[in-house]
Amino acid sequence: MRQFDEQFAGIVIGVDEAGRGPLAGAVTAAAVHIPPYVQIEGLRDSKKLSLNKRLVFYDIITKQCIYGVGTASVEEIDKLNILQASMLAMRRAIKECLTSLQKTSLISILVDGNCSPNANDNNIHTIIKGDDKSAAIAAASIIAKVTRDKMMDELHKQFPYYDWHKNAGYPTRAHKKAIEVHGISPHHRLSFNRSL
């Protein structure tokens, strides 16, 4: 995966998001630069890792890499739609990551998927299934996923009926049943009303 990233010029930043499909909670994006001297064996798409593995990688990445995190709120999701909110979260994550990097004209930003958060930026490259190809994107997927899961764990403490500490806001049978019984919370996405 590191060899894939080395095809691109200059400093490589990987970008990915988590939380496009849930009924509740913000969408979260991360942007990660893995410095050349940092070797992280076994990096892969966060969805293909166990919780324990994700947490181990999260700890390594946050201590040894340069990264930024961005979110788009439930209100922004409902206003913009989930795709545009995801792009907004990515732009915020990229901006935060760039503030921690030395200024250089050679930056390659690799984004998972086929949508660019800024179509006018020639430094951005969209990579379909990028979290399986790029070490930087895989690292970003881990940061985005773990960060969002932690956010949903905190929200679970306020709204325990929905089991967000287990389902992270995704439309499980138990989550849908809880909505039927308890109604929606301020953290549910109203624009996903076919499921609410």
N, C-alpha and C positions, 0 to 999 in steps of 0.2 A: 504493500500500500504506500509506503514511503517513496518507492520508485515512481509511482504514478504522480505524486506531488512534485517530484523533481523535474518533471517535464515542463513545468511552468516557471516563468521568469521571476526572479527576485524573491521577496518574502511572500510565502504562501499562507493564506488564511482560509480555513475551512468554515463553512456556515451551514447550520441545519436548525430545524425547529422541532418542537414537540407540542402536541395538544391541538391539532387541527380537528380531530374527530370527536372530542368529548362534548357533552351537553353543558358542562359547567367549567368555570375557571378560565384564566387567561391563557393565551397562546404564548409560548416561550421560545426564544431563539438564542443560539450561542454562536460566537465566532472565536475560533481558536487558531493560534500560531504555535506550532511545535518547533522550538529552536533546534538548529542542526545538531547540537551536542546532546540532545535529549533522545533517548531510545526507549520506546514503549512497545514491548512485545505483546502481540495478541489483540491489538486494537481491532474492533469491528463495530458494525452497526449496533447501537444500544438495544434494539429490539431482539437481537440474537444473543444477548448476554443475560446471565442470571442477575438478580438483584445484587447479590454479594459481589459479583465481578464488576458490575457497574459502579458500585460504591468504591471498590479498590481503584479502578481507573479514574473515577472522579477525583479521588484524593491525590493521585499522581499528577493528573492534568492541572488541577488548581494550584498545586505547589511548584510545578516545574515548567509550565507553559504560560503563554500570554493569552488572555482570553477576555471576552466581554459577553455580557448577557443582556438581552432586551426582551421586554414583554409588551403585549398589547392587551388591554383590559377587556373584560366582557362588554363594557359599553362601546369600546372601539370596534370590537368584533361585530356587534349588532349594528353599528353605524356604517362600517366600511364593507363588510362581508368577511368571511374567514380567510379567504385568499389574500385580500389586501391588508388585513390585520397581520397576517403572517409575514408579509413583506415589510410592514412597518416594524414589527419586532426584530426582523433581520437587520434592517437599517440601523436600529438602535444598538443592536449587539455589535455590528461592524464598527460603528462610531466609537463605542466604548473600547473595543479592542485596539483600534487605530491610535487612540490617545495614549496607549501604553507602549506603542512601538516607536522606534526611531523614525524620523521622517525620511522617506525615500521615495523616489519616483517609480521604483520597481516593486510593485505589489501585485500579486495575483490572488483574487478572491474567488474561491471555488464554492459554489452554492449547490446543495443537493436539490435535484429536481430539474424541471425545465422552465421555471419562472425566475426572472432576475428581479431583485429588489430595486434595481436602478438600471433600466434598459439603456441609459445614456452613458454608462460607465464601462469603458472598454476593458477595464481591469477585472471585470466580473465575468466568470465563466460558469455556465450552468452545466451540471454533470448529472445525467440520469443515473439513478442507483449509485450516487456518489458515495454514500455511506458504506458501500461494499468495495469501493475502488480507492478512495483517498483516506489516508491516515488522519489528515486535518479535519475532514468532514466527519469521520467516525468519532473523533474526539469531541467535536462540536455536538454531535447527536447525543453523546453521553452526558455532557454538561447540561444541555437543554432538557433532556429527559429527567435526570436526577434533580435538577433545580425545580422543575415543574412538579415532580412528585412530592418534593419537600413542601412546596407551597400548598398542594392539595392536602397533605397531612396536617398542616396548620389549620386549614379551613375545616377539616373534619372535626377538629376540637370544638369549633363553634356550631357546626351543623352535623352532628353525629348520625342522623337518620340515614344519610345517603351513602355511607360507607366509602367516602372518598379516599380514605387511607388504603383501601383495597382496590378500588376501580379507577382512581384518579379522574373521576368525572365522566368516564366513558359510559355508553348506554347499555350497561348490563341489565339483566332481568331484575335483579334486586334494586338497582338504582331507579329503574322505571317504576317499579312497584312503590318505592319510597316516595316518588313524586306524586303518584296517585293518592297516597295516604296523607302526606304532609304538605303537598303543594310544592311550588318552586321557591328557591331561595334568591337572595339578591345576586348570587354568583352564577345563576343559570343563564344561559344564552337565549334570550327571547327570540332571536332570529332563527333558532333551531326548533321553532314551535311545532313542527310536525312530529317531533319526538317528545315534546313536553306535555 
